[in-house]
Amino acid sequence: MNILVCIKRVPDIAGSVTLDATGTGIDESGLGHTMSSHEECAVELAIQTAAQAGGTVTVLTLGPAEAVEQLRAAVAVGANDGILVEAADPSVFAPEDIAQVIGDVIRDRAEAGQLFDLVLTGDDAADTGDFQVGIRLAYDLDYPVLTNIQTISVCGSDEGGRGGERGSGHIEARGIGPAGTEIFSLDVPAVIAIHEGGVDPRYPSITGRMKAKKAQVVEYDAPEPGTGSPRARLELPEVKASSVTILGEGPDAAPALVDVLEEIGVIRP
């Protein structure tokens, strides 16, 4: 089973977040970059699934030339190769544009003999939170789609595949819904959007890092976006002021502490 994982280069926002001059994006000056946590889990699930089914894992991103760092980070933990669709300013691409670009790459790779049985995306990206690319991509490819999935596993194969096109099989997928765990079974090829929490992403080994430096990365030039980003602006939530109450020092603080514990119901008067 050959798997394509779509990832995005996003700013590492472990610290405070500020917006850029346009108000439509995060000010990335001075920030490092990484991939979204949902996509880190998607990479891990792809590696596990490919090992189970004897397949390969390819990672794809639309972004600047520097986004090759995230592709090689995925190779360092077990992916086989990468695809970079280079766009100097990926922020001008709407989710619809990104889905179209990914679909075109998948069709181009199919013509070249590289077929993907499963396409994984993150539920959303850490910087924009659009929640759209996986669903729009599935519609573009005419594939079934699942979202908010945390684990997947291969459940056998058949001779005909989807629509009799090629041998495929089906996937069991699990996610958390309003009533608890939800279990799905679907034929591949398919698109699945992964939500973090089902697996722990692995750390790269020294051997993996060395492999990543030599891994093949196929490059495409991104087309002009057809729709363009519809985002008007982002807003940062108001930072609530915090306060600290000092109950006292040493034994003198004990009575005040008892009063607080009684107030919040930890102990009874």
C-alpha positions as MATLAB code, in Angstrom:
seq = 'MNILVCIKRVPDIAGSVTLDATGTGIDESGLGHTMSSHEECAVELAIQTAAQAGGTVTVLTLGPAEAVEQLRAAVAVGANDGILVEAADPSVFAPEDIAQVIGDVIRDRAEAGQLFDLVLTGDDAADTGDFQVGIRLAYDLDYPVLTNIQTISVCGSDEGGRGGERGSGHIEARGIGPAGTEIFSLDVPAVIAIHEGGVDPRYPSITGRMKAKKAQVVEYDAPEPGTGSPRARLELPEVKASSVTILGEGPDAAPALVDVLEEIGVIRP';
ca = [
       0.000    0.000    0.000;
       1.563    3.263   -1.163;
       0.629    6.259    0.973;
       0.877    9.995    0.324;
       0.974   12.292    3.368;
       0.262   15.989    2.804;
       2.033   18.243    5.298;
       2.483   21.983    5.769;
       5.378   24.115    6.963;
       4.037   26.175    9.876;
       5.675   28.522   12.386;
       6.672   26.981   15.688;
       4.488   29.000   18.035;
       5.626   27.684   21.391;
       5.974   31.284   22.585;
       3.834   34.379   22.131;
       2.029   34.911   18.814;
       1.767   38.200   16.933;
       0.154   38.965   13.578;
       1.924   40.361   10.533;
       1.274   43.812    9.068;
      -1.643   42.588    6.953;
      -3.396   41.010    9.934;
      -4.077   37.871    7.893;
      -1.147   35.753    9.060;
       1.300   35.083   11.860;
       4.442   37.204   12.049;
       7.076   34.553   11.413;
      10.121   36.744   11.875;
      12.319   35.169   14.500;
      10.252   31.965   14.648;
      11.382   28.465   13.780;
       9.250   26.166   11.636;
       7.823   22.692   11.974;
       4.838   20.661   10.743;
       1.445   20.627   12.453;
       0.900   18.076   15.222;
      -1.982   16.458   13.312;
       0.356   15.920   10.361;
       3.128   14.520   12.555;
       0.613   11.853   13.630;
      -0.411   11.333    9.984;
       3.231   10.655    9.081;
       3.545    8.175   11.941;
       0.339    6.348   10.969;
       1.489    6.202    7.341;
       4.818    4.659    8.341;
       3.104    2.064   10.531;
       0.519    1.232    7.864;
       3.074    0.945    5.077;
       5.153   -1.383    7.242;
       2.066   -3.510    7.886;
       1.077   -3.643    4.206;
       4.543   -3.650    2.648;
       4.192   -0.256    0.947;
       5.894    3.122    0.733;
       5.341    6.581    2.212;
       5.718    9.800    0.220;
       5.321   13.226    1.825;
       4.125   16.277   -0.100;
       4.033   19.946    0.748;
       3.121   23.183   -0.991;
       5.389   25.906    0.289;
       8.618   27.846   -0.130;
      11.914   26.209   -0.985;
      12.718   26.052    2.743;
       9.795   23.633    3.227;
      12.104   20.865    2.055;
      13.229   20.839    5.713;
       9.838   19.459    6.767;
       9.909   16.883    3.961;
      13.324   15.665    5.067;
      12.169   15.622    8.703;
       9.444   13.167    7.654;
      11.968   11.068    5.743;
      14.204   11.030    8.818;
      11.518    9.170   10.784;
      10.679    6.644    8.063;
       9.091    8.156    4.941;
      10.665    7.135    1.638;
      10.702   10.304   -0.457;
       9.183   13.752   -0.845;
       7.407   16.056   -3.268;
       7.810   19.841   -3.028;
       5.348   22.076   -4.862;
       7.287   25.300   -4.580;
       5.319   28.487   -3.942;
       7.118   31.600   -2.754;
       4.014   32.776   -0.880;
       1.756   29.837    0.032;
      -0.563   32.139    2.002;
      -2.235   33.280   -1.255;
      -3.538   29.750   -1.866;
      -7.031   28.992   -0.623;
      -7.841   25.463    0.640;
      -9.595   24.893   -2.689;
      -6.415   25.856   -4.561;
      -4.246   23.606   -2.396;
      -6.570   20.632   -2.906;
      -6.489   21.210   -6.668;
      -2.683   21.345   -6.689;
      -2.398   18.122   -4.684;
      -4.924   16.407   -6.952;
      -2.977   17.459  -10.036;
       0.255   16.079   -8.549;
      -1.452   12.769   -7.722;
      -2.717   12.498  -11.301;
       0.703   13.411  -12.680;
       2.435   10.799  -10.518;
      -0.137    8.206  -11.613;
       0.756    8.875  -15.246;
       4.404    8.364  -14.287;
       3.542    5.022  -12.668;
       3.438    6.057   -8.999;
      -0.045    5.223   -7.657;
      -1.168    6.170   -4.161;
      -3.671    3.882   -2.436;
      -4.199    6.194    0.518;
      -3.836    9.951    1.010;
      -3.474   11.299    4.548;
      -3.775   14.925    5.602;
      -3.965   16.637    8.955;
      -7.405   17.658   10.186;
      -6.223   21.257    9.961;
      -3.040   23.314    9.974;
      -1.742   24.942   13.145;
      -1.473   28.412   11.595;
      -4.773   28.763    9.694;
      -7.172   26.106   11.024;
      -9.073   25.764    7.745;
     -10.288   22.139    8.176;
     -10.964   21.957    4.418;
      -8.112   20.516    2.354;
      -8.790   16.828    3.011;
     -12.479   17.074    2.102;
     -11.900   19.237   -0.975;
      -9.140   16.884   -2.147;
     -11.438   13.863   -1.825;
     -14.082   15.606   -3.932;
     -11.463   16.500   -6.538;
     -10.255   12.879   -6.751;
     -13.743   11.345   -6.320;
     -12.442    9.333   -3.346;
     -14.254    8.500   -0.107;
     -13.119   10.649    2.824;
     -13.011   10.463    6.618;
     -12.071   13.240    9.039;
     -11.159   13.422   12.728;
      -9.501    9.986   12.589;
      -6.881    8.964   15.139;
      -5.819    5.431   14.116;
      -5.940    3.356   10.939;
      -5.107   -0.252   10.068;
      -5.176   -2.393    6.937;
      -7.888   -5.058    6.871;
      -7.062   -7.307    3.922;
      -7.226   -6.895    0.144;
      -9.371   -7.792   -2.815;
      -8.811   -8.388   -6.492;
     -10.867   -5.638   -8.005;
     -10.056   -2.555   -5.994;
     -12.265    0.493   -6.079;
     -14.347    0.364   -9.248;
     -12.228   -2.547  -10.488;
      -9.302   -0.233  -11.156;
      -6.612   -2.083   -9.216;
      -6.141   -4.328   -6.191;
      -6.550   -2.334   -3.018;
      -8.282   -3.633    0.106;
      -9.834   -1.588    2.825;
      -8.932    0.405    5.894;
     -10.357    0.333    9.390;
     -10.283    3.823   10.859;
     -11.093    4.965   14.384;
     -11.840    8.414   15.733;
     -13.567   10.091   18.641;
     -17.112   11.299   17.995;
     -19.815   12.902   20.143;
     -20.908    9.498   21.512;
     -17.429    8.005   21.944;
     -15.200    5.929   19.667;
     -16.372    5.712   16.047;
     -15.161    2.873   13.789;
     -15.249    3.058    9.996;
     -14.323    0.654    7.209;
     -13.712    1.975    3.704;
     -12.179    0.840    0.446;
      -9.056    2.480   -0.886;
      -8.030    4.626   -2.658;
      -9.326    7.100   -0.096;
      -8.498   10.343    1.719;
      -8.313   10.403    5.523;
      -7.779   13.517    7.666;
      -5.894   12.646   10.857;
      -6.450   14.199   14.274;
      -3.630   14.049   16.817;
      -3.804   11.810   19.866;
      -3.997    8.288   18.448;
      -0.246    7.702   18.116;
       2.982    9.211   19.384;
       5.223   10.519   16.578;
       8.672    8.959   16.697;
      11.953   10.816   16.953;
      14.495   10.599   14.111;
      17.534    8.409   14.565;
      21.052    9.301   13.447;
      20.667    6.847   10.560;
      17.339    8.428    9.667;
      18.842   11.910    9.570;
      21.621   10.712    7.274;
      19.088    9.017    5.002;
      16.999   12.181    4.859;
      19.899   14.229    3.502;
      20.121   11.937    0.464;
      16.412   11.280   -0.043;
      14.841   12.110   -3.396;
      12.615   15.191   -3.454;
      10.662   15.742   -6.668;
       9.959   19.422   -7.290;
       7.047   21.115   -9.046;
       6.371   24.795   -9.613;
       3.081   25.843   -8.074;
       0.536   27.260  -10.534;
      -1.176   30.598  -10.024;
      -3.931   30.159   -7.419;
      -7.366   30.027   -9.003;
      -9.415   31.154   -6.009;
      -6.923   32.955   -3.816;
      -7.081   33.196   -0.063;
     -10.475   34.467    1.135;
      -9.130   35.284    4.602;
      -9.898   38.873    5.624;
      -7.930   38.930    8.870;
      -7.055   36.945   11.965;
      -7.784   37.993   15.510;
      -5.805   37.147   18.625;
      -7.848   36.374   21.737;
      -7.525   38.900   24.518;
      -4.922   37.895   27.064;
      -6.573   37.663   30.453;
      -4.598   39.149   33.318;
      -3.619   36.676   36.005;
      -3.232   37.354   39.707;
      -1.596   35.616   42.637;
      -2.772   35.694   46.220;
      -0.160   35.094   48.894;
      -1.772   33.284   51.819;
       1.139   33.817   54.151;
       4.482   32.320   55.018;
       5.279   29.166   56.941;
       2.839   27.954   59.614;
       0.990   31.275   59.503;
      -0.388   30.332   56.059;
      -2.089   27.136   57.303;
      -5.407   28.671   58.462;
      -5.789   30.607   55.198;
      -5.040   27.447   53.189;
      -7.716   25.532   55.107;
     -10.220   28.297   54.307;
      -9.398   28.054   50.576;
      -9.728   24.238   50.557;
     -13.103   24.521   52.256;
     -14.211   27.179   49.785;
     -13.455   25.037   46.732;
     -14.941   21.898   48.305;
     -11.782   19.850   48.820;
     -12.484   19.499   52.545;
     -15.604   19.983   54.588;
     -15.897   22.590   57.347;
];
